[in-house]
Amino acid sequence: MSQPDAVVRLTDVVKTYQTGHVTVPALKGISFGIPRQSFSMIVGPSGSGKTTLLNLVGCIDSPTTGKLEVNGEDVAKLSDNAISDFRARNVGFIFQNFNLIPVLSAFENVEYPLLLVGTPPAERRKAAQEMLEAVGLGKQMAQRPTELSGGQKQRVAIARALVKRPAFVLADEPTANLDSATGESIVALMKQMQHELKTTFIFSTHDPQLMSHAEETFRIKDGELVEHKSHGVRT
């Protein structure tokens, strides 16, 4: 598949793992591109290679062979230090367990990624405040994660992922620990943020509610791309 405006592009990507004398193929020559500013889903059963694929896209792991381009960069050419910096600046993460730092307030959790990339203090504070207000948590900035509901925690996680204006956000089962009503409000919020910030969201999910909002679906099975669907016009 060719995507001239792809934020992520995989070309004949193979990933194998060595377990003793046994070579285990996790991905078997996958090629596709994920369009910018899309709500894209990577789906597949456990053991399909989906988690391996997410780790590659998120620049946490690298292909055994093949080419992986993230935001126009051939990531295999980057050193370990350079890839860490590249990931910090270009990739936002949202997790099903929220992964907030419990000793930090909502504000400090959102500010933290900007601290890592050296954003000046005044700019950092302004961006964190504006992003928390954007996700509807202007009055909860001083609260710690233990004082927030599941939906509020995920809103903090969304604000944290978006505050550095990444090339894309990688969301792993972001609605899995939420009830259906809260999950729907979180999906609506992510759609709103995608529209307002022109952000790309890449999801791994089994949630039919979330999958119904997909603009692109990439189905993985046994380490291979078995189906790609485009679902119509993006907003």
VENRAVEN-V501194 format. One record per pair of residues at least 4 apart in sequence whose C-alpha atoms are under 6 Angstrom apart, sorted by the first residue. I is the first residue (numbers start at 0). J is the second residue. Records with the same first field share a line. If there is no record, write none. Layout:
# VENRAVEN-V501194
I=J, J
This chain:
# VENRAVEN-V501194
0=31
2=32
4=34
5=32, 33, 34, 35
6=33, 34, 35, 69, 70
7=32, 33, 68, 69
8=31, 32, 67, 68
9=30, 31, 66, 67
10=30, 65, 66
11=28, 29, 30, 65
12=28, 29, 64, 65
13=26, 27, 28, 62, 63, 64
14=25, 26, 62, 63
15=23, 24, 25
16=22, 23
17=21, 22
25=48, 222
26=48, 222
27=222, 223
29=223
35=199
36=197, 198, 199
37=199
38=200, 213, 214
39=201, 213, 214, 215, 216
40=201, 202, 203, 216
41=202, 203, 217, 218
42=203, 218
43=47, 218, 219, 220
47=219, 220, 221, 222
48=222
53=57
54=59, 60
55=59, 60, 61
67=73
68=72, 73
77=81, 82
78=82
81=85
82=86
85=89
86=90
89=165, 166
90=165, 167, 168
91=160, 165, 168
92=160, 168, 169, 170
93=156, 170
94=170, 171, 173
95=172, 173, 175
97=153
101=144
103=107, 108, 143
104=141, 142, 143
105=140, 142, 143
106=140
107=111
109=127, 159
110=127
113=118
114=118
118=123
119=123
130=158
131=136, 137, 158
132=136, 137
147=151, 152
150=181
158=162
167=198, 199, 200
168=200
169=201, 202
170=202
171=202, 203
172=203, 204
174=182
177=181, 182
178=182
189=193
192=196
193=197, 198
207=211
214=229, 230
215=228, 229
216=227, 228
217=226, 227
218=224, 225, 226
219=223, 224, 225
